[in-house]
Each structure stands twice: as structure tokens, then as C-alpha cells.
Amino acid sequence: MPIPLLQATGLSCERDERLLFTGVDLAVRAGSLLRVEGPNGAGKTTLLRILAGLHSGYEGEILWCGESVHRVREHFLRNLLYIGHRPGIKPLLTPLENLAALLACHPGSHRDPLEGALEAVELLPFAHMPCHHLSAGQQRRVALARLYLSDEPLWILDEAFTAIDRAGVESLERLLEKRMAAGGAIILTTHHRLSISGAESLDLLAHTGEALAL
Ligand SMILES: Nc1ncnc2c1ncn2[C@@H]1O[C@H](COP(=O)(O)OP(=O)(O)OP(=O)(O)O)[C@@H](O)[C@H]1O
């Protein structure tokens, strides 16, 4: 079996002196999708931020391609696309300007055609409108357009489907399946019902610490 792109063993995390989760093991290989599940407050966002190198308050080991993420941090970050639960876009910029700015931080991504990515998320008619004039779902779509331009082998998506309508969720499902078929690895969390063949899941409830047991 090929070595996992990202592997974590014995992860535990405390926040505000409460044990959020403990004993979390996971492995994500090329072509696989792992869905992290659990109720509000279970620690899904916290776990995804830990995996993305954005939160250091944890115990356990995380390996990127078999090596400690601490040792290969730069390589790891170059190969990661993380989209958090906020759209993370600049409201005064247009969708086109936002995409160009996002890509400037990720030189590995395809630069063209930005319009094609906006078309894929049905935002082409809004390409030149400041984002603060867009709806919540449209702003989320600006962030998700980034997925159509990404070369990074690992995607970590926190609540990527928030505010997206049913048709939008379906086309994202197909995009994620296509990505898996092309060898991409995906870790995501969402409260939406998803239909993605081959998806695996990790239930944080099985690793609950005292935070939810109170
Ligand atoms: N910045 C923070 N500082 C301190 N504690 C935090 C912080 N963010 C989250 N927490 C704690 O961690 C717990 C888990 O939060 P987290 O956002 O990881 O849960 P979640 O499973 O993603 O929830 P949801 O489904 O509501 O998005 C929260 O209940 C909160 O107590």
C-alpha cells in the first residue's frame, strides 16, 4: 500500500483546560477523501487546523509523506490547499481580483483561466462586482473557485459547503470525486449530507474528551 500523504497518530487536543479529543489516528492517501464528523463543538475545526499546521496546541505525531511535518513544513505547506469555514475573501475586491490575489500566494496553481473557474461556480456574470455586493453563498463560491485552479495534492476543507445551494453542493461533490480520481487527497468537514463514492469517515465522537462528556 502506498505511503499516506498525511498521517496522524495519537492526536489529542486540550482547549481552555478541557480535553476536546484524544487518541485520534488517521491516514489520508492519494485518491482518498476523509470526512471528519461530529456534533457542534466536537473539535472538527480544531482538528483540521492542527492538520493544516495552523494550531500547535496538540499532542501526537503528524507525518507528511512519512516525515514529521515539523521537519518538512515548507514542502508540506506548498502542497496543501486549506479553505477555512470563513470565505477568506476581500470584500472590496471583485471575484476576479480575489482569485488573482489568492493565486499570487500559491505559485503552484494554474493561473488560467480565472474566468473558467468563476464560470464553474456560476459567478462569471459577477466577475467584476465588489464581493461585498454578493450574497453569502456567492462569496463562498468565490473561495471555492480556487478548487478549480488548484495543483496542491492535499485539500483540507472546513465547512466548504456552508451557504451553498443544492445544485452547488452537487457540482462540488462531482469536483471532489474527479479530484480523487486524479490522485488528490481530501480531508473535509461539513454538516451537509454528501454523496461522494469512496469517502471514508472519522467520527470525533468516538474520541471525545471531557468537553462533551460534561
Ligand atoms: N479560539 C479558541 N479559543 C479557545 N477555545 C476554542 C477556540 N475555538 C474553539 N474553541 C473550543 O474548542 C471547541 C471545539 O471547537 P471547534 O470549532 O473545533 O468545533 P467544531 O466541531 O468544528 O464545531 P462546529 O460544528 O460548531 O463548527 C469549542 O467548543 C470551544 O470550546
The ligand as a Tripos MOL2 file, in Angstrom:
@<TRIPOS>MOLECULE
LIG
   31    33     1     0     0
SMALL
NO_CHARGES

@<TRIPOS>ATOM
      1 N1        -10.0970   30.1950   19.6280 N.pl3     1 LIG1
      2 C1        -10.4870   29.3610   20.6010 C.ar      1 LIG1
      3 N2        -10.0460   29.5090   21.8470 N.ar      1 LIG1
      4 C2        -10.4110   28.6690   22.8480 C.ar      1 LIG1
      5 N3        -11.2430   27.6260   22.6590 N.ar      1 LIG1
      6 C3        -11.7140   27.4340   21.4290 C.ar      1 LIG1
      7 C4        -11.3830   28.2780   20.3350 C.ar      1 LIG1
      8 N4        -12.0000   27.8230   19.2340 N.ar      1 LIG1
      9 C5        -12.7000   26.7530   19.6190 C.ar      1 LIG1
     10 N5        -12.5270   26.5160   20.9450 N.ar      1 LIG1
     11 C6        -13.1010   25.4370   21.7330 C.3       1 LIG1
     12 O1        -12.9840   24.2410   21.0080 O.3       1 LIG1
     13 C7        -14.2680   23.6190   20.9350 C.3       1 LIG1
     14 C8        -14.3380   22.9550   19.5730 C.3       1 LIG1
     15 O2        -14.4410   23.9540   18.5860 O.3       1 LIG1
     16 P1        -14.3970   23.5910   17.0490 P.3       1 LIG1
     17 O3        -14.6390   24.8570   16.3020 O.co2     1 LIG1
     18 O4        -13.1690   22.8300   16.7500 O.co2     1 LIG1
     19 O5        -15.6610   22.5910   16.9300 O.3       1 LIG1
     20 P2        -16.4220   22.0520   15.6640 P.3       1 LIG1
     21 O6        -16.5920   20.5740   15.8410 O.co2     1 LIG1
     22 O7        -15.7470   22.4870   14.4140 O.co2     1 LIG1
     23 O8        -17.8350   22.7580   15.8130 O.3       1 LIG1
     24 P3        -18.9130   23.2630   14.7330 P.3       1 LIG1
     25 O9        -19.5840   22.0320   14.1920 O.co2     1 LIG1
     26 O10       -19.8420   24.0840   15.5670 O.co2     1 LIG1
     27 O11       -18.1970   24.0660   13.6930 O.co2     1 LIG1
     28 C9        -15.2810   24.7090   21.1690 C.3       1 LIG1
     29 O12       -16.4170   24.2420   21.8390 O.3       1 LIG1
     30 C10       -14.5440   25.6840   22.0390 C.3       1 LIG1
     31 O13       -14.7950   25.3550   23.3740 O.3       1 LIG1
@<TRIPOS>BOND
     1     1     2 1
     2     2     3 ar
     3     2     7 ar
     4     3     4 ar
     5     4     5 ar
     6     5     6 ar
     7     6     7 ar
     8     6    10 ar
     9     7     8 ar
    10     8     9 ar
    11     9    10 ar
    12    10    11 1
    13    11    12 1
    14    11    30 1
    15    12    13 1
    16    13    14 1
    17    13    28 1
    18    14    15 1
    19    15    16 1
    20    16    17 2
    21    16    18 1
    22    16    19 1
    23    19    20 1
    24    20    21 2
    25    20    22 1
    26    20    23 1
    27    23    24 1
    28    24    25 2
    29    24    26 1
    30    24    27 1
    31    28    29 1
    32    28    30 1
    33    30    31 1
@<TRIPOS>SUBSTRUCTURE
     1 LIG1         1 GROUP 0 **** ****
